[in-house]
Amino acid sequence: MAGRQIYNPEGFKNIEKDGSLTGFEFQFKAQYYRGITLSIVRDIKVNIDGEDIERENVRFTVNGETFTLEEMRTVIDSDYRWEFGDYATVSVMKEGGLAKGNHHIKACLLYTSPSPRDTR
């Protein structure tokens, strides 16, 4: 059986704002078959080229809206669910972004078990 493509190979890029690089972003798919209500997400751990990124520098975008990890804990609106198989964007605030070339990225999503009201 072939492995599933979790990361979007086209979704990995630097973030440019006002002519300077302010970080980088990547896209990955929700793996939970019921989708994920953002309020159950407790952390998204990111490691790039062996460097752990502090959670304060991580942002999460789904359905066009961007949240800090702390803000996600309060989001129960179904408009901002991360549905199974859909890509979401994780942005990392890192001055200068990343140098051109290949990079090794690890991302780990930590979430609590959903209660019946957290699922559809």
Salt bridges, closest charged atoms under 4 A:
GLU25 OE2 - LYS13 NZ 3.78
ASP43 OD2 - LYS45 NZ 3.43
ASP43 OD1 - ARG55 NH1 2.92
ASP49 OD2 - HIS103 ND1 2.59
GLU51 OE1 - LYS94 NZ 3.12
GLU70 OE2 - ARG55 NH2 2.74
GLU83 OE2 - ARG81 NE 3.06
GLU83 OE2 - ARG120 NH2 2.91
